[in-house]
Amino acid sequence: MDSPQLHAVGFDAPSLDQLVASAFSAGVRGVDTAPGFDLVGTYTDPSGARLCFVKREGQGVSTTGALASESRYRAQVVRFSDLLARVALYGTHAPGPLLAQFVALVDDPVAYPQHELRAGGQYTVIESLRVAALAIEVTVYEDAAAFEASPEAAPGGDLRIPADALISPSLIALQAAAIPPAEASPALLMGVEVLSVEPRRNTLTGVEFQYVVGRSAIEISCAIPAEVPVSVGNVVHGTWFATCSSGLWD
């Protein structure tokens, strides 16, 4: 089974079916009364790694990875599909400044009614949204100066990408009406300066990963595979998956 998203939090297994069976044997918390869904559930590992399940009536089970996060923000959430939402993060005290906005995977879709993406449309306010990122394809730089001297910081022309960039390509495309919501993804182009790093072991699989708290456009908790070692002060830049949770499973 080759899934960078699941690997970031140590969910490695010979097959997805075996992984799902192990998670259900270990204990899945779920909701089976949400309108339109047969099941919305999650397995939360003692390591903080999270495996999420969503099943629509008459459809197969969608399985995704996530991370129990210490990074929390007041947020406006517009869930526009079973698992994806437009997330706007704000400062602690209302009205507060807009800190960041992106498309993210939500591990608890029943916490947010589904709405259409449109200006002035409806949204759900979450006072303490848990925000995390899973490393998909990243490069580690010694520090911000090393990143800024690299080719990745200047991909072409006069364009410069800062070390603390947080860019949601799908959000940009949705705002420009360049893609329909069905083509959106939670992928971020993001740089994170490592503030702390903690080795963890996924209890379900025995696979190690790193729990990192870092500074990007926001402070964010991250999962990075063990084979990509990082230290405090490093800048980790590349493709990540954004995940969010209202705290339903905590």
PyRosetta script that sets phi, psi and omega in degrees:
from pyrosetta import init, pose_from_sequence

init()
pose = pose_from_sequence("MDSPQLHAVGFDAPSLDQLVASAFSAGVRGVDTAPGFDLVGTYTDPSGARLCFVKREGQGVSTTGALASESRYRAQVVRFSDLLARVALYGTHAPGPLLAQFVALVDDPVAYPQHELRAGGQYTVIESLRVAALAIEVTVYEDAAAFEASPEAAPGGDLRIPADALISPSLIALQAAAIPPAEASPALLMGVEVLSVEPRRNTLTGVEFQYVVGRSAIEISCAIPAEVPVSVGNVVHGTWFATCSSGLWD")
pose.set_psi(1, 123.7)
pose.set_omega(1, -177.3)
pose.set_phi(2, -116.6)
pose.set_psi(2, 100.4)
pose.set_omega(2, 179.2)
pose.set_phi(3, -139.5)
pose.set_psi(3, 100.2)
pose.set_omega(3, 178.6)
pose.set_phi(4, -55.9)
pose.set_psi(4, -34.2)
pose.set_omega(4, -179.7)
pose.set_phi(5, -63.3)
pose.set_psi(5, -47.7)
pose.set_omega(5, 179.6)
pose.set_phi(6, -71.9)
pose.set_psi(6, -35.7)
pose.set_omega(6, -179.6)
pose.set_phi(7, -63.3)
pose.set_psi(7, -33.1)
pose.set_omega(7, -178.6)
pose.set_phi(8, -57.3)
pose.set_psi(8, -31.3)
pose.set_omega(8, 179.3)
pose.set_phi(9, -109.4)
pose.set_psi(9, 18.8)
pose.set_omega(9, 172.0)
pose.set_phi(10, 80.5)
pose.set_psi(10, 14.3)
pose.set_omega(10, 179.2)
pose.set_phi(11, -87.8)
pose.set_psi(11, 68.7)
pose.set_omega(11, 176.6)
pose.set_phi(12, -97.3)
pose.set_psi(12, 137.0)
pose.set_omega(12, 179.5)
pose.set_phi(13, -158.7)
pose.set_psi(13, 158.6)
pose.set_omega(13, 178.3)
pose.set_phi(14, -58.7)
pose.set_psi(14, -32.9)
pose.set_omega(14, 178.8)
pose.set_phi(15, -150.6)
pose.set_psi(15, 158.8)
pose.set_omega(15, 177.8)
pose.set_phi(16, -65.0)
pose.set_psi(16, -36.9)
pose.set_omega(16, 179.5)
pose.set_phi(17, -60.4)
pose.set_psi(17, -42.1)
pose.set_omega(17, 179.0)
pose.set_phi(18, -66.0)
pose.set_psi(18, -39.4)
pose.set_omega(18, 179.1)
pose.set_phi(19, -63.3)
pose.set_psi(19, -45.9)
pose.set_omega(19, -179.6)
pose.set_phi(20, -63.5)
pose.set_psi(20, -42.5)
pose.set_omega(20, 179.4)
pose.set_phi(21, -62.3)
pose.set_psi(21, -40.8)
pose.set_omega(21, 178.8)
pose.set_phi(22, -64.3)
pose.set_psi(22, -40.8)
pose.set_omega(22, -180.0)
pose.set_phi(23, -64.4)
pose.set_psi(23, -43.3)
pose.set_omega(23, -179.7)
pose.set_phi(24, -68.4)
pose.set_psi(24, -32.9)
pose.set_omega(24, 176.2)
pose.set_phi(25, -67.2)
pose.set_psi(25, -35.4)
pose.set_omega(25, -179.1)
pose.set_phi(26, -76.5)
pose.set_psi(26, -25.8)
pose.set_omega(26, 177.5)
pose.set_phi(27, 125.0)
pose.set_psi(27, 111.8)
pose.set_omega(27, 178.6)
pose.set_phi(28, -112.5)
pose.set_psi(28, 130.5)
pose.set_omega(28, 171.9)
pose.set_phi(29, -90.7)
pose.set_psi(29, 137.0)
pose.set_omega(29, -176.1)
pose.set_phi(30, -152.6)
pose.set_psi(30, 170.5)
pose.set_omega(30, 176.4)
pose.set_phi(31, -127.2)
pose.set_psi(31, 122.7)
pose.set_omega(31, -179.4)
pose.set_phi(32, -117.7)
pose.set_psi(32, 20.0)
pose.set_omega(32, -179.3)
pose.set_phi(33, -119.0)
pose.set_psi(33, 7.1)
pose.set_omega(33, -179.7)
pose.set_phi(34, -73.7)
pose.set_psi(34, 130.0)
pose.set_omega(34, -178.7)
pose.set_phi(35, -55.7)
pose.set_psi(35, 130.1)
pose.set_omega(35, 177.2)
pose.set_phi(36, 87.5)
pose.set_psi(36, -13.0)
pose.set_omega(36, -179.5)
pose.set_phi(37, -112.1)
pose.set_psi(37, 139.3)
pose.set_omega(37, 168.3)
pose.set_phi(38, -78.0)
pose.set_psi(38, -35.4)
pose.set_omega(38, -177.5)
pose.set_phi(39, -158.0)
pose.set_psi(39, 137.5)
pose.set_omega(39, 164.7)
pose.set_phi(40, -130.1)
pose.set_psi(40, 118.8)
pose.set_omega(40, -175.5)
pose.set_phi(41, -152.5)
pose.set_psi(41, 172.4)
pose.set_omega(41, -179.6)
pose.set_phi(42, -152.1)
pose.set_psi(42, 146.7)
pose.set_omega(42, 166.6)
pose.set_phi(43, -106.9)
pose.set_psi(43, 121.2)
pose.set_omega(43, 177.1)
pose.set_phi(44, -108.3)
pose.set_psi(44, 113.8)
pose.set_omega(44, -178.8)
pose.set_phi(45, -74.1)
pose.set_psi(45, 151.6)
pose.set_omega(45, 174.9)
pose.set_phi(46, -55.6)
pose.set_psi(46, -22.9)
pose.set_omega(46, 178.4)
pose.set_phi(47, -75.5)
pose.set_psi(47, -11.8)
pose.set_omega(47, -174.0)
pose.set_phi(48, 98.2)
pose.set_psi(48, -12.5)
pose.set_omega(48, 174.8)
pose.set_phi(49, -65.8)
pose.set_psi(49, 142.2)
pose.set_omega(49, -173.9)
pose.set_phi(50, -133.2)
pose.set_psi(50, 135.7)
pose.set_omega(50, 176.9)
pose.set_phi(51, -116.0)
pose.set_psi(51, 124.6)
pose.set_omega(51, -171.8)
pose.set_phi(52, -114.3)
pose.set_psi(52, 142.4)
pose.set_omega(52, -177.5)
pose.set_phi(53, -128.3)
pose.set_psi(53, 133.6)
pose.set_omega(53, 174.7)
pose.set_phi(54, -135.4)
pose.set_psi(54, 130.1)
pose.set_omega(54, 177.1)
pose.set_phi(55, -132.1)
pose.set_psi(55, 120.7)
pose.set_omega(55, 173.5)
pose.set_phi(56, -86.0)
pose.set_psi(56, 155.8)
pose.set_omega(56, 177.9)
pose.set_phi(57, -57.6)
pose.set_psi(57, 125.8)
pose.set_omega(57, 177.3)
pose.set_phi(58, 78.4)
pose.set_psi(58, 6.8)
pose.set_omega(58, -179.3)
pose.set_phi(59, -122.5)
pose.set_psi(59, 168.8)
pose.set_omega(59, 177.4)
pose.set_phi(60, -77.2)
pose.set_psi(60, 174.4)
pose.set_omega(60, -179.8)
pose.set_phi(61, -84.5)
pose.set_psi(61, 130.3)
pose.set_omega(61, 171.6)
pose.set_phi(62, -93.8)
pose.set_psi(62, 130.0)
pose.set_omega(62, -177.2)
pose.set_phi(63, -121.3)
pose.set_psi(63, 128.2)
pose.set_omega(63, -178.3)
pose.set_phi(64, -137.7)
pose.set_psi(64, 161.1)
pose.set_omega(64, 176.4)
pose.set_phi(65, -100.0)
pose.set_psi(65, 155.8)
pose.set_omega(65, 176.5)
pose.set_phi(66, -155.9)
pose.set_psi(66, -175.8)
pose.set_omega(66, -175.6)
pose.set_phi(67, -144.8)
pose.set_psi(67, 127.4)
pose.set_omega(67, 171.6)
pose.set_phi(68, -66.1)
pose.set_psi(68, 123.3)
pose.set_omega(68, -166.6)
pose.set_phi(69, -119.4)
pose.set_psi(69, 146.4)
pose.set_omega(69, 174.2)
pose.set_phi(70, -90.3)
pose.set_psi(70, -10.1)
pose.set_omega(70, -176.6)
pose.set_phi(71, -86.3)
pose.set_psi(71, 116.9)
pose.set_omega(71, -171.7)
pose.set_phi(72, -130.0)
pose.set_psi(72, 141.5)
pose.set_omega(72, -176.5)
pose.set_phi(73, -144.5)
pose.set_psi(73, 151.5)
pose.set_omega(73, 167.6)
pose.set_phi(74, -72.6)
pose.set_psi(74, 134.5)
pose.set_omega(74, -169.4)
pose.set_phi(75, -146.0)
pose.set_psi(75, 153.7)
pose.set_omega(75, 165.4)
pose.set_phi(76, -107.6)
pose.set_psi(76, 126.4)
pose.set_omega(76, -175.1)
pose.set_phi(77, -121.3)
pose.set_psi(77, 127.4)
pose.set_omega(77, 173.4)
pose.set_phi(78, -117.2)
pose.set_psi(78, 98.8)
pose.set_omega(78, 176.5)
pose.set_phi(79, -78.9)
pose.set_psi(79, 121.8)
pose.set_omega(79, -175.8)
pose.set_phi(80, -115.8)
pose.set_psi(80, -1.3)
pose.set_omega(80, 172.6)
pose.set_phi(81, -148.5)
pose.set_psi(81, -175.9)
pose.set_omega(81, -177.1)
pose.set_phi(82, -56.3)
pose.set_psi(82, -39.5)
pose.set_omega(82, -171.9)
pose.set_phi(83, -125.4)
pose.set_psi(83, -6.7)
pose.set_omega(83, -175.4)
pose.set_phi(84, -110.8)
pose.set_psi(84, 147.3)
pose.set_omega(84, 179.5)
pose.set_phi(85, -145.5)
pose.set_psi(85, 150.7)
pose.set_omega(85, 167.3)
pose.set_phi(86, -87.8)
pose.set_psi(86, 124.6)
pose.set_omega(86, -174.1)
pose.set_phi(87, -117.3)
pose.set_psi(87, 129.1)
pose.set_omega(87, 174.3)
pose.set_phi(88, -118.8)
pose.set_psi(88, 122.0)
pose.set_omega(88, -177.1)
pose.set_phi(89, -102.4)
pose.set_psi(89, 139.2)
pose.set_omega(89, -175.6)
pose.set_phi(90, -127.1)
pose.set_psi(90, 163.8)
pose.set_omega(90, 174.5)
pose.set_phi(91, -61.5)
pose.set_psi(91, 165.9)
pose.set_omega(91, -170.9)
pose.set_phi(92, -59.7)
pose.set_psi(92, -43.5)
pose.set_omega(92, -172.7)
pose.set_phi(93, -103.0)
pose.set_psi(93, 128.9)
pose.set_omega(93, -179.9)
pose.set_phi(94, -63.3)
pose.set_psi(94, 143.8)
pose.set_omega(94, -2.1)
pose.set_phi(95, -76.3)
pose.set_psi(95, -27.1)
pose.set_omega(95, 174.0)
pose.set_phi(96, 67.6)
pose.set_psi(96, 155.2)
pose.set_omega(96, 179.0)
pose.set_phi(97, -77.9)
pose.set_psi(97, 152.1)
pose.set_omega(97, 171.8)
pose.set_phi(98, -74.3)
pose.set_psi(98, 120.6)
pose.set_omega(98, -176.6)
pose.set_phi(99, -93.0)
pose.set_psi(99, -39.3)
pose.set_omega(99, -177.9)
pose.set_phi(100, -166.1)
pose.set_psi(100, 157.1)
pose.set_omega(100, 179.1)
pose.set_phi(101, -146.5)
pose.set_psi(101, 134.1)
pose.set_omega(101, -176.3)
pose.set_phi(102, -165.2)
pose.set_psi(102, 170.8)
pose.set_omega(102, 173.1)
pose.set_phi(103, -92.9)
pose.set_psi(103, 132.8)
pose.set_omega(103, -177.7)
pose.set_phi(104, -136.2)
pose.set_psi(104, 157.9)
pose.set_omega(104, 171.0)
pose.set_phi(105, -85.1)
pose.set_psi(105, 132.3)
pose.set_omega(105, 177.2)
pose.set_phi(106, -104.8)
pose.set_psi(106, 131.0)
pose.set_omega(106, -177.3)
pose.set_phi(107, -87.3)
pose.set_psi(107, -2.0)
pose.set_omega(107, -177.7)
pose.set_phi(108, -138.1)
pose.set_psi(108, 65.3)
pose.set_omega(108, -172.8)
pose.set_phi(109, -59.0)
pose.set_psi(109, -22.5)
pose.set_omega(109, 179.7)
pose.set_phi(110, -68.7)
pose.set_psi(110, -11.2)
pose.set_omega(110, -180.0)
pose.set_phi(111, -81.5)
pose.set_psi(111, -8.6)
pose.set_omega(111, -175.6)
pose.set_phi(112, -137.3)
pose.set_psi(112, 116.4)
pose.set_omega(112, 174.3)
pose.set_phi(113, -58.0)
pose.set_psi(113, 146.2)
pose.set_omega(113, 179.7)
pose.set_phi(114, -79.4)
pose.set_psi(114, 135.2)
pose.set_omega(114, 179.6)
pose.set_phi(115, -134.6)
pose.set_psi(115, 161.9)
pose.set_omega(115, 173.5)
pose.set_phi(116, -78.1)
pose.set_psi(116, 150.0)
pose.set_omega(116, 175.5)
pose.set_phi(117, -85.0)
pose.set_psi(117, 108.0)
pose.set_omega(117, 176.2)
pose.set_phi(118, -157.5)
pose.set_psi(118, 154.5)
pose.set_omega(118, -180.0)
pose.set_phi(119, -60.1)
pose.set_psi(119, 132.6)
pose.set_omega(119, 179.9)
pose.set_phi(120, 74.0)
pose.set_psi(120, 11.5)
pose.set_omega(120, -178.4)
pose.set_phi(121, -77.6)
pose.set_psi(121, -179.7)
pose.set_omega(121, -177.2)
pose.set_phi(122, -79.1)
pose.set_psi(122, 154.8)
pose.set_omega(122, 178.8)
pose.set_phi(123, -152.9)
pose.set_psi(123, 168.9)
pose.set_omega(123, 177.6)
pose.set_phi(124, -111.8)
pose.set_psi(124, 131.7)
pose.set_omega(124, 177.2)
pose.set_phi(125, -93.3)
pose.set_psi(125, 125.7)
pose.set_omega(125, 175.7)
pose.set_phi(126, -117.5)
pose.set_psi(126, 121.8)
pose.set_omega(126, -175.0)
pose.set_phi(127, -74.2)
pose.set_psi(127, -25.3)
pose.set_omega(127, -177.0)
pose.set_phi(128, -142.5)
pose.set_psi(128, 69.1)
pose.set_omega(128, -179.5)
pose.set_phi(129, -74.7)
pose.set_psi(129, 127.7)
pose.set_omega(129, 176.5)
pose.set_phi(130, -82.7)
pose.set_psi(130, 126.8)
pose.set_omega(130, -172.9)
pose.set_phi(131, -123.1)
pose.set_psi(131, 132.7)
pose.set_omega(131, -179.1)
pose.set_phi(132, -145.8)
pose.set_psi(132, 170.5)
pose.set_omega(132, 177.0)
pose.set_phi(133, -142.3)
pose.set_psi(133, 139.6)
pose.set_omega(133, 177.8)
pose.set_phi(134, -108.2)
pose.set_psi(134, 127.0)
pose.set_omega(134, -179.3)
pose.set_phi(135, -69.4)
pose.set_psi(135, 127.1)
pose.set_omega(135, 179.1)
pose.set_phi(136, -105.9)
pose.set_psi(136, -55.0)
pose.set_omega(136, 177.0)
pose.set_phi(137, -147.2)
pose.set_psi(137, 101.4)
pose.set_omega(137, -172.3)
pose.set_phi(138, -130.7)
pose.set_psi(138, 158.4)
pose.set_omega(138, 175.3)
pose.set_phi(139, -123.1)
pose.set_psi(139, 141.9)
pose.set_omega(139, -178.6)
pose.set_phi(140, -102.8)
pose.set_psi(140, 129.1)
pose.set_omega(140, 176.8)
pose.set_phi(141, -114.6)
pose.set_psi(141, 150.9)
pose.set_omega(141, -176.4)
pose.set_phi(142, -57.9)
pose.set_psi(142, -41.5)
pose.set_omega(142, 179.6)
pose.set_phi(143, -162.6)
pose.set_psi(143, -175.6)
pose.set_omega(143, -177.9)
pose.set_phi(144, -62.4)
pose.set_psi(144, -38.3)
pose.set_omega(144, -179.7)
pose.set_phi(145, -63.6)
pose.set_psi(145, -39.0)
pose.set_omega(145, 179.1)
pose.set_phi(146, -65.2)
pose.set_psi(146, -40.0)
pose.set_omega(146, 176.9)
pose.set_phi(147, -64.7)
pose.set_psi(147, -46.1)
pose.set_omega(147, -175.8)
pose.set_phi(148, -65.4)
pose.set_psi(148, -20.1)
pose.set_omega(148, 176.4)
pose.set_phi(149, -89.9)
pose.set_psi(149, -2.7)
pose.set_omega(149, -176.1)
pose.set_phi(150, -90.2)
pose.set_psi(150, 159.9)
pose.set_omega(150, 177.2)
pose.set_phi(151, -60.6)
pose.set_psi(151, -28.2)
pose.set_omega(151, -178.8)
pose.set_phi(152, -64.6)
pose.set_psi(152, -24.0)
pose.set_omega(152, -179.8)
pose.set_phi(153, -78.6)
pose.set_psi(153, -16.4)
pose.set_omega(153, -179.5)
pose.set_phi(154, -134.7)
pose.set_psi(154, 75.3)
pose.set_omega(154, -174.1)
pose.set_phi(155, -69.3)
pose.set_psi(155, -15.2)
pose.set_omega(155, 179.4)
pose.set_phi(156, 169.0)
pose.set_psi(156, 142.2)
pose.set_omega(156, 177.2)
pose.set_phi(157, 59.8)
pose.set_psi(157, -138.6)
pose.set_omega(157, -179.8)
pose.set_phi(158, -90.3)
pose.set_psi(158, 2.2)
pose.set_omega(158, -177.6)
pose.set_phi(159, -70.0)
pose.set_psi(159, 128.0)
pose.set_omega(159, 175.1)
pose.set_phi(160, -122.9)
pose.set_psi(160, 134.4)
pose.set_omega(160, 177.4)
pose.set_phi(161, -106.3)
pose.set_psi(161, 119.2)
pose.set_omega(161, -179.0)
pose.set_phi(162, -72.1)
pose.set_psi(162, 160.5)
pose.set_omega(162, -179.1)
pose.set_phi(163, -63.7)
pose.set_psi(163, -25.4)
pose.set_omega(163, -179.3)
pose.set_phi(164, -104.7)
pose.set_psi(164, 28.1)
pose.set_omega(164, -179.8)
pose.set_phi(165, -61.4)
pose.set_psi(165, 145.2)
pose.set_omega(165, 170.5)
pose.set_phi(166, -141.6)
pose.set_psi(166, 100.3)
pose.set_omega(166, -173.5)
pose.set_phi(167, -121.4)
pose.set_psi(167, 129.5)
pose.set_omega(167, 177.6)
pose.set_phi(168, -107.8)
pose.set_psi(168, 96.0)
pose.set_omega(168, -178.1)
pose.set_phi(169, -56.1)
pose.set_psi(169, -38.3)
pose.set_omega(169, -179.5)
pose.set_phi(170, -66.7)
pose.set_psi(170, -37.5)
pose.set_omega(170, 178.0)
pose.set_phi(171, -63.7)
pose.set_psi(171, -43.5)
pose.set_omega(171, 178.5)
pose.set_phi(172, -60.3)
pose.set_psi(172, -44.4)
pose.set_omega(172, -178.7)
pose.set_phi(173, -67.4)
pose.set_psi(173, -38.3)
pose.set_omega(173, 178.0)
pose.set_phi(174, -65.7)
pose.set_psi(174, -42.0)
pose.set_omega(174, -179.8)
pose.set_phi(175, -65.6)
pose.set_psi(175, -28.7)
pose.set_omega(175, 178.9)
pose.set_phi(176, -90.4)
pose.set_psi(176, 2.9)
pose.set_omega(176, -176.5)
pose.set_phi(177, 57.1)
pose.set_psi(177, 32.1)
pose.set_omega(177, -178.9)
pose.set_phi(178, -87.1)
pose.set_psi(178, -20.2)
pose.set_omega(178, 176.6)
pose.set_phi(179, -137.6)
pose.set_psi(179, 154.0)
pose.set_omega(179, 172.0)
pose.set_phi(180, -80.9)
pose.set_psi(180, 160.5)
pose.set_omega(180, 179.4)
pose.set_phi(181, -54.4)
pose.set_psi(181, -31.1)
pose.set_omega(181, -178.5)
pose.set_phi(182, -65.0)
pose.set_psi(182, -18.6)
pose.set_omega(182, -179.4)
pose.set_phi(183, -97.9)
pose.set_psi(183, 2.1)
pose.set_omega(183, -178.6)
pose.set_phi(184, -74.0)
pose.set_psi(184, 157.2)
pose.set_omega(184, 176.7)
pose.set_phi(185, -142.4)
pose.set_psi(185, 162.5)
pose.set_omega(185, 179.1)
pose.set_phi(186, -86.2)
pose.set_psi(186, 15.3)
pose.set_omega(186, -178.2)
pose.set_phi(187, -67.6)
pose.set_psi(187, 136.6)
pose.set_omega(187, 174.5)
pose.set_phi(188, -120.4)
pose.set_psi(188, 145.0)
pose.set_omega(188, 162.5)
pose.set_phi(189, -97.2)
pose.set_psi(189, 112.0)
pose.set_omega(189, -169.1)
pose.set_phi(190, -144.3)
pose.set_psi(190, 143.8)
pose.set_omega(190, 170.2)
pose.set_phi(191, -112.5)
pose.set_psi(191, 137.5)
pose.set_omega(191, -176.5)
pose.set_phi(192, -131.6)
pose.set_psi(192, 123.2)
pose.set_omega(192, 171.1)
pose.set_phi(193, -85.5)
pose.set_psi(193, 124.3)
pose.set_omega(193, -174.3)
pose.set_phi(194, -73.6)
pose.set_psi(194, 121.4)
pose.set_omega(194, 176.3)
pose.set_phi(195, -97.4)
pose.set_psi(195, -33.9)
pose.set_omega(195, 176.6)
pose.set_phi(196, -155.1)
pose.set_psi(196, 152.6)
pose.set_omega(196, 178.8)
pose.set_phi(197, -140.7)
pose.set_psi(197, 134.4)
pose.set_omega(197, -177.4)
pose.set_phi(198, -132.5)
pose.set_psi(198, 117.7)
pose.set_omega(198, 175.0)
pose.set_phi(199, -66.9)
pose.set_psi(199, 136.3)
pose.set_omega(199, 176.7)
pose.set_phi(200, -134.0)
pose.set_psi(200, 157.0)
pose.set_omega(200, 178.1)
pose.set_phi(201, -121.1)
pose.set_psi(201, 125.2)
pose.set_omega(201, 175.5)
pose.set_phi(202, -68.1)
pose.set_psi(202, 114.1)
pose.set_omega(202, -175.0)
pose.set_phi(203, -64.9)
pose.set_psi(203, -35.1)
pose.set_omega(203, -177.2)
pose.set_phi(204, -65.9)
pose.set_psi(204, -38.7)
pose.set_omega(204, -174.1)
pose.set_phi(205, -112.1)
pose.set_psi(205, -17.9)
pose.set_omega(205, -175.5)
pose.set_phi(206, 80.8)
pose.set_psi(206, 4.6)
pose.set_omega(206, -177.5)
pose.set_phi(207, -88.3)
pose.set_psi(207, 135.0)
pose.set_omega(207, -180.0)
pose.set_phi(208, -87.1)
pose.set_psi(208, 149.7)
pose.set_omega(208, 171.2)
pose.set_phi(209, -147.3)
pose.set_psi(209, 177.4)
pose.set_omega(209, -179.3)
pose.set_phi(210, -114.8)
pose.set_psi(210, 131.3)
pose.set_omega(210, 173.6)
pose.set_phi(211, -97.9)
pose.set_psi(211, 115.9)
pose.set_omega(211, -173.3)
pose.set_phi(212, -119.1)
pose.set_psi(212, 134.6)
pose.set_omega(212, 167.2)
pose.set_phi(213, -105.3)
pose.set_psi(213, 126.0)
pose.set_omega(213, -175.2)
pose.set_phi(214, -138.2)
pose.set_psi(214, 169.5)
pose.set_omega(214, -179.9)
pose.set_phi(215, -112.9)
pose.set_psi(215, 119.2)
pose.set_omega(215, 171.6)
pose.set_phi(216, -119.5)
pose.set_psi(216, -138.0)
pose.set_omega(216, 170.0)
pose.set_phi(217, -62.6)
pose.set_psi(217, -24.1)
pose.set_omega(217, 172.8)
pose.set_phi(218, -133.2)
pose.set_psi(218, 164.7)
pose.set_omega(218, 169.3)
pose.set_phi(219, -78.7)
pose.set_psi(219, 133.9)
pose.set_omega(219, -171.7)
pose.set_phi(220, -146.2)
pose.set_psi(220, 143.1)
pose.set_omega(220, 174.9)
pose.set_phi(221, -88.1)
pose.set_psi(221, 138.9)
pose.set_omega(221, -172.9)
pose.set_phi(222, -135.3)
pose.set_psi(222, 154.3)
pose.set_omega(222, 170.5)
pose.set_phi(223, -114.7)
pose.set_psi(223, 128.1)
pose.set_omega(223, -178.5)
pose.set_phi(224, -130.1)
pose.set_psi(224, 133.2)
pose.set_omega(224, 180.0)
pose.set_phi(225, -56.8)
pose.set_psi(225, 150.7)
pose.set_omega(225, -177.0)
pose.set_phi(226, -63.5)
pose.set_psi(226, -28.5)
pose.set_omega(226, -177.8)
pose.set_phi(227, -77.8)
pose.set_psi(227, 1.1)
pose.set_omega(227, 173.9)
pose.set_phi(228, -116.1)
pose.set_psi(228, 75.6)
pose.set_omega(228, -173.9)
pose.set_phi(229, -66.0)
pose.set_psi(229, 138.7)
pose.set_omega(229, 179.4)
pose.set_phi(230, -130.5)
pose.set_psi(230, 157.5)
pose.set_omega(230, 178.1)
pose.set_phi(231, -132.6)
pose.set_psi(231, 161.1)
pose.set_omega(231, 177.1)
pose.set_phi(232, -57.7)
pose.set_psi(232, 132.5)
pose.set_omega(232, -178.7)
pose.set_phi(233, 98.4)
pose.set_psi(233, -21.1)
pose.set_omega(233, 175.8)
pose.set_phi(234, -64.0)
pose.set_psi(234, 155.2)
pose.set_omega(234, 169.2)
pose.set_phi(235, -110.9)
pose.set_psi(235, 125.3)
pose.set_omega(235, 179.0)
pose.set_phi(236, -108.5)
pose.set_psi(236, 119.2)
pose.set_omega(236, -172.2)
pose.set_phi(237, -129.4)
pose.set_psi(237, 141.7)
pose.set_omega(237, 176.7)
pose.set_phi(238, 151.3)
pose.set_psi(238, -146.0)
pose.set_omega(238, -176.1)
pose.set_phi(239, -98.1)
pose.set_psi(239, 131.2)
pose.set_omega(239, 179.2)
pose.set_phi(240, -130.6)
pose.set_psi(240, 161.0)
pose.set_omega(240, 168.1)
pose.set_phi(241, -106.8)
pose.set_psi(241, 126.5)
pose.set_omega(241, 177.0)
pose.set_phi(242, -83.6)
pose.set_psi(242, 134.6)
pose.set_omega(242, 175.5)
pose.set_phi(243, -130.1)
pose.set_psi(243, 149.4)
pose.set_omega(243, -178.8)
pose.set_phi(244, -141.1)
pose.set_psi(244, 156.6)
pose.set_omega(244, 177.6)
pose.set_phi(245, -150.1)
pose.set_psi(245, 142.4)
pose.set_omega(245, 177.6)
pose.set_phi(246, -77.8)
pose.set_psi(246, -12.2)
pose.set_omega(246, -174.2)
pose.set_phi(247, 101.4)
pose.set_psi(247, 6.6)
pose.set_omega(247, -178.3)
pose.set_phi(248, -56.4)
pose.set_psi(248, -37.1)
pose.set_omega(248, -174.4)
pose.set_phi(249, -93.7)
pose.set_psi(249, -1.9)
pose.set_omega(249, -177.7)
pose.set_phi(250, -74.9)
pose.dump_pdb("model.pdb")
